[in-house]
Amino acid sequence: MLIASGASSGFERGALKFGPRKAWDQAVVAQLASGSLSGTAFYVSPNELPSSEGRNRLAGIDLRHDGVGGGYLGATLLRVLNSESAYVQAAPNGVGAPTVLPGARDGTVALSLYVKSNPLPGLPNWTFLADFAREWNRRINLKAWAGRAQAEYAFAGLPWSPTFTYTYQTFSGDDPNTAQLERFDPLYYEGNPNAWSTGSKSSMTFINSNVQAHGVAFRVQPTPRDTLTLRYSRLSANELRSPIQFGQATRVDMAGAGANVVAGVTSPHLADDLFLEFNRVLSRHLFLSAGAAISVPGKGIRDVTGGDVPNWTGGYVNLVVNY
């Protein structure tokens, strides 16, 4: 959930959609394992965009137990050792521009718990996953949380090996009615649709903070080399009048004879995403993928713009060569 992708794409580097950069700028990893138990200690520094270099340094430990049927149970504890990255806090009662807190990430601590089920008696075709994380930083009065629950059913014995997956994931936003900061810091999550992206096209707009999503996916394999997946996600904000990303939706709201500065949305529904993806294994080193997606804006986004908002559509074809 927190430590996966060590480099940034997009902006001056391009390739935001494909996110090809994963490697950390610096990484030290040590692991001890005995049977089904393993412990990992790590120190990482991300390869950030030059235009938003935050000089981040993080260290932590991960303890994990792997079951014989593919299940696992683990916990990760990490601390931000150094950072110049800012946090953003909602204005009191959501009225006014959000406050930027320079260097607020420095000293943030996170604890993440995760589990995946082994095959269960009486439920041989089901797989269940769950994740939960807490973040705190006494220096800035931060207390935030996030979680995900996922259930997958495999239709055993049917042609094309169909599977159905339901996922619910949620990331706390800053409550404008408290002095405490509750906005979840997503840190360095893996943002592809099989991992921690929230929506499809919407995932390029809404980071994993102050957002929740119900998602379903239906996958079939016509051949061992071909996979077709249809995904649907419904995205909503957890906190109204609170920054969704970094406060970009801050605007003047005309109310009667007065005017107020408002951040975030005043209605929770953000978007509905539909994504059709095709993957083909051409050889051991060559992979083809193609997809088409549409994001339909919800009432929260339509109200922000004050008028008609077009649907956001897109498509891609990608050829990957591993060597």
Buried (B, 14 or more C-beta within 10 A) or exposed (E): BBBBBBBBBBEEBEEEBBBEBEEBEEEEEEEEEEEEEBEBEBBBBBBBBEEEEBEBBBBBEBEBBBBEEEBBBBBBEBEBBBBEBBBBBBBEEBBBBBBEBEBBBBBBBBBBBBBBBBBEEEEEEEBBBBBBBBBBBEEBEBBBBBBBBBBBBBEEEEEBBBBEBEBEBBBBBBBBEEEEBBBBBBBBBBBEBEEBBBBBBBBBBBBBBBBBBBBEBEBBBEEEEBBBBEBBBBBBBBBBBBBBBBBEBBBEBEEEEEEBBBBBBBBBBBBBBBBBBBBBBEEEEEBBBBBBBBBBBBEBBBBBEEEEBEEBEBEEEEEEEEE
